[in-house]
Amino acid sequence: MAASLRRPSFTTCSSSPTDTDDEGVRGTCEDASLCKRFAVSIGYWQDPYIQHLVRLSKERKAPEINRGYFARVHGVSQLIKAFLRKTGCNCQILNLGAGMDTTFWRLKDEDLLPSKYFEIDFPVIVTRKLHSIKLKPLLSTPILDLHSEDTLQMDGHMLDSTRYAIIGADLRDIPELEEKLKKCNMNTQLPTLLVAECVLVYMTPEQSANLLKWAATSFETAMFINYEQVNMEDRFGQIMIENLRRRQCDLAGVETCKSLESQKERLLSSGWESASAVDMMELYSKLPRAEVSRIESLEFLDEMELLEQLMQHYCLCWATKGGSDLGLKEITY
């Protein structure tokens, strides 16, 4: 075929001042990114993209932390792929509080990209990620290759392309969030998957309920994946809360993290039709045995009890609305 397409280029517009609030919460993004980067570096899972977004920490992470992140990444990934297969990828994904997540690029490698993939986070985090995307061809090339226009608009807090958008916005400000998503061609008629990993817990219960209700009412067919703390009323949970407070990071929504039942109830009371939840120890016990043997051989774990305590204080929850023809309620871990 003798047709040729002119390669699109990044067009940078002026950027607005970065925000200075919520530093403790933004710090948790840095912590999670460094932990994932370290786990990848010693072979827990494959991710050729994270090294272009996150530096390698000189500090070695504890084995129980690495196994916890492996279970988190595996669990969330399995649910995302189940949704994509149910919808035949004719859907969109909204990654809420995405940080330095690399799911978009990894899904493209597996030929499992949705119609469009959106990332939303604080503007200052988006600015940093956009800087890396612009400088690193491994990150920018897939976005440009999938883009159907000659130019690509990008400012300091936003990039919108045909299949990928990244938006700087505050998830507690629903009108602003919705406006920015619509500017980037969010389609409320498409089956939509929303993913939040350790995001809702940093909002007040009222703020997270508003976000969950907005998601349940905005899309006819939808699924919500939430990974965060659970069983936070016991002594171990209280120590976790105190440790974060010492770093000026308050778990404003911790009261919804009492139990798996309270996690499911918040989803059902926000308009979702079905809700499921498992703690991460249960999820870990269901991981493929070959994978467990492989990761457990990577480094010695002195105290299995500490891993169990940690895993019992995090959970993976998912909820669905509509999509009976697609079988969304059948999705399970």
Secondary structure, DSSP 8 states (H G I E B T S, - for coil): --------EEEE--------S-HHHHHHHHHHHHHHHHHHHTTSS--SSGGGTS---SS---HHHHHHHHHHHHHHHHHHHHHHHHHTT-SEEEEET-TT--HHHHHHHTT---SEEEEEE-HHHHHHHHHHHHH-HHHHHHHHHT--SSEEEEETTEEE-SSEEEEE--TT-HHHHHHHHHHTT--TTS-EEEEEES-GGGS-HHHHHHHHHHHHHH-SSEEEEEEEE--TTSHHHHHHHHHHHHTT---TTGGGGS-HHHHHHHHHTTT-SEEEEEEHHHHHHTS-HHHHHHHHTTS--S-HHHHHHHHTTEEEEEEEES-TTTTGGG---
